[in-house]
Amino acid sequence: MESDRDVVFIDSSVLISCGRWESTRFQALARETRRRDTVFRISPQVYAEVTGDPALEEYTADDAAVDEALQEGWMKVTESPSYSMSEISNVMDQARSFIASASDRTEDAVEKADTEIVGLALEMLLNDTADRITIVTNDIPLGKAAESLLPQYGFDSEQITWLTGGEFAGELAEDFVSEFD
């Protein structure tokens, strides 16, 4: 069983790759939460990306899949980060700059969900509501931003892990791995 203080954030890139509720990938994700005896978290912006933004409709996961996971209780939408904490606002601005530079985009083109995940991760560490954060994303600049920026706020690099969907699968269970190969 995982510690309640080990938090796993799932990014929209992984949920989108999982597809519909009936897909073997989405079901493998559900099995993994049961195996870990934990709740996977998504940010409010990730929820909006995969369920409600009509501009992203062709790229989104089946909204019924995420909503079903929320109803079953193995996925949870977190509260928005506390923008009143200067450290949170700062890390989100730094993440936007980092991701823009790493992906050769303007800062305005960086998804709000990406910076929100980094902000939420720092907030949970600062508020001592988590000991360890894992961010599961196929978005390489986001993963690198989290691993690079969060330790600058006084946290051990061992407390922050970035895994792609495939690495996440490979780290956990063989039946899960086969679903993501």
Secondary structure by P-SEA (a helix, b strand, c coil): cccccbbbbbcaaaaaaacccccaaaaaaaaaaaaacbbbbbcaaaaaaaccccccccccccaaaaaaaaaaccbbbbcccccccaaaaaaaaaaaaaaaaaaccccccccaaaaaaaaaaaaaaaaccccbbbbbcccaaaaaaaaccccccccccccbbbbcaaaaaaaccaaaaaaac
